[in-house]
Amino acid sequence: MGFRFWNLRLTFGILFYISFQIPIFAQFQGYDETNGSPYLAGLFSKGTAVSDPMGSLYGNISFLSQQKQNFLDFGTLGSYANQSYGSAILSASAYFQMGETWGFGFRGKPIYQRAFPTNSKFNNYAIQGFLSKSFTKQLSFGIAVGPGISGRPGGYSSYSWNVSTHVSYIIQNFKLGLVLESPGSYRYDRYLGSERLVERLPERVMFGLSYELTESLQFYAEGIRTFWERATFDLNKNNEMPAYPVNTMYTYNFGTSYGNRKGTHSRKHLYSFY
C-alpha cells in the first residue's frame, strides 16, 4: 500500500511539474530576430555591412556619417499565415548631418518578434537616439541608446535600455561592419491578468562584409551570434533557461542588391539567400 501511494504521489508530482513548466517553456518558442525595415527584410539582413542609407538607418549607423546627407525614412511590414494576420511591424528613422564628419538621428525599429500563433504574439521594439562619427575616410563609429519595450496580448512591459555600438571600415570596394547589441530585460506586472513575468532577451554580435562590384551591384555576407543561453523567462520567480540548440545561436545571411542609386528616382531589385 505504501509503495502504491508513493508511486501515485510521484506521478501526480511529475504531472504537476510538467503542467507548470510547459507553458513557460513554450513562450520562448518561435522568436524571430526581426529585420529593422522593409528594405532589410528584402535582403534578409540586419544591415551590418549594408552602407545604403535605407539599410544603415536601421542597421549599422556608423556608415551614415560617410554619406554627408540628411535622411528620413519610415515603413511597415506584415505577415499572413493559416488564415490569420501577424502584427504590423513599424519602423521609422531620421538622420541629420551636422558637420563634415558627424551627425545624429533617431530611430524606432523592431528587435525580436513572434507572429504566430496569433494568441501569443510578441513584439520587442527599440526607440533610440544615435550618433555617427567618421574618424578617417575608412573608419567610422556609432552608438545608439534608448528605451526598449515589449508587447504581448493583454499589455506592455516596463521599458529597458537597448544599447548598441557600431563600427564600419571601408577598404576600396569592400565594406566591413560590426554591431554589438544588448536589448535588456523587461517586466510585466500583470502578465495574463495576474502573473508577474520578467524576461531577459539575448545579446547579439553581428559581423558583415560587402563588396560593391559596380555602383549598382553589391554582394554581402553576414554572420550573427545570438546569446540565447543568456536569455531567461522568469514567471512568478520560477526562472527558466531553455536549452536552445547550438544551430539557433549562429545564423548566416548571403545576398545581393542591384539598383540605380543616382538621381531623385531610384529603383532597387533585391535578391537574397538565407
Disulfide bonds with the S-S distance in Angstrom:
none
